[in-house]
Amino acid sequence: MQAAYIVPAAEWDNLTARLTQLESAEAARQAPPPPPDVVMSTAQAAVYIGLSVDALLRARRAGRLPGVRLNDRDWGFRRSSLDKYPRRYARATSPAS
């Protein structure tokens, strides 16, 4: 003979919601890690962001855009920081009259 338990509907809903939450957390834990952030050269970053090389280096010197030292002369820029730059520092444009 099997034992049967009668569970109130509110408790059953709570248990199934918790089980769903645990299953999604386990699936996220087993997901592959995100790909590493791509480091672009100064020329590539300037084309990607739509600035001149000089303007990009000025933004780095001013501290508005973090750079990565590639060697003694060259700088690189992470794609994630380039993606954040225009949204944070872009000037508001007014509609043409």
C-alpha positions as CSV (number, residue, x, y, z in Angstrom):
1,M,0.0,0.0,0.0
2,Q,1.3,3.5,-0.9
3,A,1.1,6.4,1.3
4,A,-0.8,9.4,-0.1
5,Y,-0.4,13.0,1.1
6,I,-3.0,15.7,0.6
7,V,-1.3,19.0,0.0
8,P,-3.2,22.3,0.0
9,A,-3.3,24.1,-3.3
10,A,-1.3,27.2,-2.1
11,E,1.5,24.9,-0.7
12,W,1.5,22.9,-4.0
13,D,1.9,26.1,-6.0
14,N,4.7,27.2,-3.8
15,L,6.5,23.9,-4.1
16,T,6.2,23.8,-7.9
17,A,7.4,27.4,-8.2
18,R,10.4,26.6,-6.1
19,L,11.2,23.5,-8.2
20,T,11.0,25.6,-11.4
21,Q,13.3,28.2,-9.9
22,L,15.8,25.5,-8.8
23,E,15.7,23.9,-12.3
24,S,16.4,27.2,-14.0
25,A,19.3,28.0,-11.6
26,E,20.8,24.5,-12.3
27,A,20.5,25.0,-16.1
28,A,22.2,28.5,-15.8
29,R,25.0,27.0,-13.7
30,Q,25.6,24.3,-16.3
31,A,25.6,26.8,-19.2
32,P,28.9,27.3,-20.9
33,P,30.8,30.4,-19.8
34,P,30.4,33.6,-21.9
35,P,33.1,34.1,-24.6
36,P,36.0,36.3,-23.6
37,D,35.8,40.0,-24.3
38,V,37.5,40.9,-27.7
39,V,40.4,43.4,-27.5
40,M,40.6,45.5,-30.7
41,S,43.5,47.6,-31.9
42,T,43.3,51.3,-31.9
43,A,42.5,51.5,-35.6
44,Q,39.9,48.7,-35.4
45,A,38.3,50.4,-32.4
46,A,38.1,53.7,-34.1
47,V,36.3,52.3,-37.1
48,Y,34.0,50.2,-34.8
49,I,33.0,53.2,-32.7
50,G,33.0,55.8,-35.5
51,L,35.7,58.1,-34.2
52,S,39.0,59.1,-35.6
53,V,42.1,57.5,-34.0
54,D,43.1,60.8,-32.4
55,A,39.6,61.3,-30.9
56,L,39.7,57.8,-29.5
57,L,43.1,58.3,-27.9
58,R,42.0,61.6,-26.5
59,A,39.1,59.9,-24.9
60,R,41.4,57.3,-23.4
61,R,43.8,60.0,-22.1
62,A,40.9,61.9,-20.5
63,G,39.8,58.7,-18.7
64,R,36.5,58.5,-20.5
65,L,37.4,55.2,-22.3
66,P,39.5,52.5,-20.6
67,G,42.3,51.1,-22.7
68,V,44.5,48.0,-22.6
69,R,48.2,48.3,-23.2
70,L,49.2,46.0,-26.1
71,N,52.9,46.9,-26.2
72,D,55.2,49.9,-25.7
73,R,53.5,52.0,-28.3
74,D,50.0,50.6,-29.0
75,W,46.8,50.6,-27.1
76,G,43.8,48.2,-27.4
77,F,40.2,48.6,-26.4
78,R,37.7,46.0,-25.2
79,R,34.6,45.7,-27.3
80,S,32.3,45.9,-24.1
81,S,33.8,49.3,-23.1
82,L,33.4,50.6,-26.7
83,D,29.8,49.5,-26.7
84,K,29.2,51.5,-23.5
85,Y,31.0,54.6,-24.7
86,P,28.5,56.1,-27.2
87,R,25.5,55.6,-25.0
88,R,27.2,57.2,-22.0
89,Y,28.9,60.1,-23.7
90,A,26.9,60.8,-26.8
91,R,25.6,64.3,-27.2
92,A,21.9,64.7,-27.5
93,T,20.9,65.7,-31.1
94,S,18.2,68.2,-31.8
95,P,15.9,67.8,-34.7
96,A,16.8,69.8,-37.8
97,S,14.6,72.9,-38.3
